[in-house]
Amino acid sequence: MINNQLSRRKFLDIAKLFAIFLLTSCRGLSKKISIVFYKNFLPLSFINLLPKNWKKENLNYGEKYLNNNFRDKDIILINDGWLRRVKLEAFDDISNPLLEYLDERSISYLSNWDLFERKKLYPIGVIPYAVVVKNNDRYKITNENNWDFLLSKDLSGKMILPNSPRILISIAKRINNKNALKAIMNQGNIYDDKNAIDWLINTDSVLAILPLTICEKYLKIDSRLSIVFPNQGVPLMWNFLLINNNFNQTILLNWIDKLLDRNSLNKIVKDGLYLPFKSEYIQSRYKDTIKFEKLLNRPSEECWRNSWSFNSLKESEKAELEKIWKKSLAP
């Protein structure tokens, strides 16, 4: 009788332990970290460094507003051009330990945002725009050229430019011609971010302006293509992390430490993405005094110094840009 009671009690104990195990396992599955991002702008080397056990999803930019897609996501990786499609106030504030990683460039950039916005934004990578030229032996565009080359008659109607009024206006302001934007718009160019490389390779187009991460791999397989970064500066695309659902942000610290590994960092930079952290080794990647940079033809230190970023627009600034844009389209 006693043995039977012991056996029964032992069975119940085992059953309880098994139930606890199941509950713990289910809870663990339900808490699997989820991250959503638009993979087209990010190099594979960076995506491969995301932790293997994270649930990864590609962000659909086809929708006008994206907030509904983020309710069950812990981390959102998004670039500055698409931030207007989300409501930043819906996301968590960034914790101080993460902020301590950021370099001066990132801190300076964030200072241009309103306080409530910069509390939500965490820079995770910056991508310079590049000028990709086909058969540049003929056109001889170099880093020493200002953006004035966009008005060259030899390039008229043969360029693929960003489908972004804000980027085009910012470039036109650096051209030594007060009517530069209107002149560019009258050239009959193509405006297509998504298919720029296809246009450049498969048509008589000779020049495209696009993020470095998109064009980098084509430079390796098409010898006709070369790359230019005007020392006058280039537009920069910033990528941010947004945090949702009271996510434990200390988990990100371990991941960032892995990104800071030299081998990982070199792979990422080689593919066109620069990390915005205050490591001496990372900062050396922004300079052209290292053989690694010269070999790949990356932005010079002067180019980085003169490059520009985009932050959120105030209504008055937005109205002014719309006025400039409409004026450029007028006959």
C-alpha positions in Angstrom: 0.0 0.0 0.0 2.8 2.4 0.9 4.7 1.5 -2.2 1.6 2.2 -4.3 1.1 5.6 -2.7 4.8 6.4 -3.3 4.5 5.3 -6.9 1.4 7.4 -7.4 3.0 10.4 -5.8 6.1 10.0 -7.9 3.9 9.8 -11.0 2.1 13.1 -10.1 5.4 14.8 -9.4 6.7 13.8 -12.8 3.4 14.9 -14.4 3.7 18.4 -12.7 7.3 18.8 -13.9 6.2 17.8 -17.5 3.4 20.4 -17.4 5.8 23.1 -16.2 8.2 22.2 -19.0 5.4 22.5 -21.6 4.3 25.8 -20.2 7.8 27.1 -20.2 8.5 25.9 -23.7 5.3 27.5 -25.0 6.1 30.8 -23.3 9.6 30.7 -24.8 8.1 30.1 -28.3 5.6 32.9 -27.8 8.5 35.2 -26.8 10.7 34.5 -29.8 12.2 37.8 -30.9 10.7 39.2 -34.1 12.4 41.7 -36.4 11.0 43.2 -39.6 13.1 45.0 -42.2 13.3 45.9 -45.9 16.1 43.7 -47.2 16.7 45.4 -50.5 18.8 48.2 -49.0 20.7 45.9 -46.5 23.7 43.8 -47.5 23.5 40.1 -47.0 26.5 40.2 -44.8 24.5 42.4 -42.3 21.4 40.3 -42.5 23.4 37.1 -41.8 24.7 38.7 -38.6 21.2 38.9 -37.2 20.8 36.2 -34.5 19.7 32.9 -35.9 16.9 32.4 -33.5 15.2 35.8 -34.3 12.1 35.6 -36.4 12.9 37.7 -39.5 10.3 39.2 -41.9 10.6 41.4 -45.0 8.9 44.8 -44.7 6.3 45.5 -47.3 6.7 49.2 -48.3 3.7 49.0 -50.7 1.3 50.1 -48.0 0.8 53.7 -47.3 0.9 53.3 -43.5 2.9 50.7 -41.8 2.0 50.8 -38.1 -0.5 48.0 -38.4 2.3 45.7 -39.5 4.3 46.4 -36.4 2.0 45.5 -33.5 3.4 42.1 -32.9 7.0 42.9 -33.9 9.7 43.5 -31.3 12.2 45.3 -33.5 11.7 47.3 -36.7 14.6 48.2 -38.9 13.6 51.1 -41.2 15.4 53.8 -43.2 14.9 57.5 -42.9 13.0 57.7 -46.2 10.1 55.7 -44.8 9.8 57.0 -41.3 7.0 59.3 -42.3 4.9 56.2 -42.7 5.0 55.3 -39.1 3.9 57.0 -35.9 7.0 57.2 -33.7 5.1 58.0 -30.6 3.8 54.4 -30.7 7.3 53.0 -30.0 9.4 52.6 -26.9 12.1 55.0 -25.8 15.7 53.9 -26.4 17.6 53.0 -23.3 20.9 54.8 -22.2 23.2 51.7 -22.5 22.4 51.6 -26.2 22.9 55.3 -26.7 26.4 55.1 -25.2 27.5 53.1 -28.2 26.8 55.9 -30.7 29.5 58.0 -32.3 29.6 61.8 -32.7 28.2 61.7 -36.2 25.1 59.8 -35.0 24.6 62.0 -32.0 24.9 65.1 -34.1 22.4 63.8 -36.6 19.9 62.9 -33.9 20.2 66.4 -32.5 18.4 67.7 -35.6 15.3 65.7 -34.7 12.6 66.8 -32.2 13.2 65.5 -28.7 10.3 63.0 -28.7 11.5 61.6 -32.1 15.2 61.1 -31.1 14.0 59.2 -28.0 12.6 56.6 -30.3 15.3 56.4 -33.0 18.4 54.2 -32.8 20.9 54.5 -35.7 22.1 51.1 -36.7 23.8 51.9 -40.1 24.4 54.6 -42.6 24.7 54.1 -46.4 26.2 56.7 -48.7 24.7 57.3 -52.1 27.0 56.6 -55.0 27.4 57.8 -58.5 27.8 54.7 -60.8 29.1 55.5 -64.3 29.2 53.2 -67.2 32.2 53.5 -69.5 33.6 56.3 -67.5 36.8 56.3 -69.6 34.8 58.5 -71.9 33.1 60.8 -69.4 36.0 61.1 -66.9 33.9 61.9 -63.9 36.1 61.9 -60.7 35.7 62.5 -57.0 37.2 66.0 -57.7 34.1 67.0 -59.7 31.4 68.9 -58.1 27.8 67.9 -58.8 27.8 70.3 -61.8 28.5 67.3 -64.1 24.8 66.4 -63.9 24.2 69.3 -66.3 26.6 68.0 -68.9 25.1 67.7 -72.4 26.7 64.3 -72.8 24.6 62.9 -69.9 21.3 64.6 -70.7 18.6 62.0 -70.8 21.0 59.2 -70.0 20.8 59.2 -66.2 18.8 57.2 -63.7 18.1 59.4 -60.7 16.4 58.8 -57.3 12.7 59.0 -57.3 12.8 61.4 -54.4 12.2 65.2 -54.8 14.0 65.8 -51.5 17.2 64.1 -52.6 17.1 65.7 -56.0 16.5 69.2 -54.5 19.4 68.6 -52.1 21.8 67.7 -54.9 20.6 70.6 -57.1 21.4 73.1 -54.4 25.0 72.0 -54.6 25.2 72.7 -58.3 26.6 76.1 -59.4 23.5 77.1 -61.3 20.4 78.6 -59.7 18.2 76.8 -62.2 19.9 73.4 -61.8 16.8 71.5 -60.6 14.7 72.7 -63.5 17.5 71.9 -65.9 17.8 68.4 -64.6 14.0 67.9 -64.8 14.0 69.0 -68.4 16.6 66.4 -69.5 14.2 63.5 -69.9 16.0 61.3 -67.3 14.6 58.2 -65.7 13.6 58.3 -62.0 13.6 54.8 -60.6 15.2 53.6 -57.4 14.1 50.0 -57.6 15.4 49.2 -61.1 18.2 51.7 -61.5 20.9 49.1 -62.1 18.9 47.2 -64.6 18.3 50.5 -66.6 22.0 51.3 -66.4 23.2 47.9 -67.5 20.6 47.1 -70.2 20.0 50.5 -71.9 22.1 53.3 -73.3 22.0 55.1 -69.9 25.4 56.0 -68.6 24.9 57.2 -65.0 22.9 56.2 -61.9 22.7 57.6 -58.4 21.7 55.0 -55.8 22.6 53.7 -52.4 26.0 51.9 -52.3 24.6 48.7 -50.9 22.5 48.2 -54.0 25.2 48.7 -56.6 28.2 47.3 -54.8 27.8 43.7 -56.1 27.3 44.8 -59.7 30.7 46.5 -59.7 32.3 43.1 -59.2 30.6 41.5 -62.2 30.4 44.3 -64.8 33.7 45.8 -65.7 32.0 48.7 -67.5 30.9 50.1 -64.2 32.9 52.4 -62.0 31.9 54.4 -58.9 32.4 58.0 -57.9 31.8 59.9 -54.6 32.1 63.6 -55.2 34.3 65.2 -52.5 31.5 67.9 -52.4 29.5 65.2 -50.5 26.7 62.8 -51.1 23.3 62.1 -49.6 23.3 59.6 -46.7 20.6 57.0 -46.0 20.3 56.3 -42.3 18.8 53.1 -41.0 17.2 53.0 -37.6 15.9 50.5 -35.1 12.5 51.1 -33.5 11.6 49.1 -30.4 8.2 47.7 -29.7 6.2 45.9 -26.9 8.6 46.8 -24.0 11.2 44.7 -25.6 14.3 43.9 -23.4 16.8 46.2 -25.1 19.8 44.7 -23.3 19.5 41.8 -25.8 20.6 44.3 -28.5 23.8 45.0 -26.7 25.1 41.5 -27.3 24.2 41.6 -30.9 25.9 45.0 -31.4 29.1 43.6 -29.8 29.1 40.9 -32.4 28.7 43.5 -35.2 31.8 45.2 -33.7 34.0 42.2 -34.4 36.6 43.2 -37.0 35.9 40.4 -39.4 32.1 41.1 -39.3 32.7 44.8 -39.6 35.0 44.5 -42.7 32.4 42.4 -44.4 29.6 44.9 -43.8 31.7 47.9 -44.9 32.8 46.0 -48.0 29.2 45.7 -48.9 28.5 49.4 -48.4 27.0 49.7 -44.9 28.8 51.8 -42.2 28.1 51.3 -38.5 27.5 54.5 -36.5 29.4 53.5 -33.3 32.3 55.1 -31.5 35.0 52.4 -32.0 38.4 53.6 -33.3 38.4 50.8 -35.8 35.0 51.8 -37.1 35.9 55.4 -37.4 39.0 54.4 -39.4 36.6 53.0 -42.0 35.3 56.5 -42.7 38.7 57.6 -43.9 40.5 57.1 -47.3 44.0 56.8 -45.8 43.7 53.1 -45.5 44.6 50.7 -48.3 41.3 48.8 -47.7 39.3 51.9 -48.5 41.3 53.0 -51.5 41.1 49.5 -53.0 37.3 49.6 -52.9 37.0 53.3 -53.8 34.9 54.4 -50.9 34.0 58.0 -49.9 37.0 60.1 -49.0 37.2 61.7 -45.6 36.4 65.0 -47.3 33.3 63.5 -48.9 32.1 62.2 -45.5 32.7 65.6 -44.0 30.6 67.3 -46.7 27.8 64.7 -46.9 24.3 65.4 -45.7 21.5 63.6 -44.0 17.7 64.0 -43.9 15.6 64.4 -40.7 11.9 64.9 -40.3 10.4 67.9 -42.0 8.5 70.6 -40.2 5.3 71.8 -42.0 7.0 75.0 -43.2 10.0 73.1 -44.6 7.7 70.6 -46.3 5.7 73.5 -47.9 8.9 75.1 -49.1 10.2 71.9 -50.7 6.8 71.4 -52.4 7.0 74.9 -53.8 10.5 74.4 -55.2 9.5 71.1 -56.7 6.3 72.4 -58.4 8.4 75.3 -59.8 10.9 72.8 -61.3 8.1 71.0 -63.1 6.5 74.1 -64.5 7.0 74.6 -68.3 
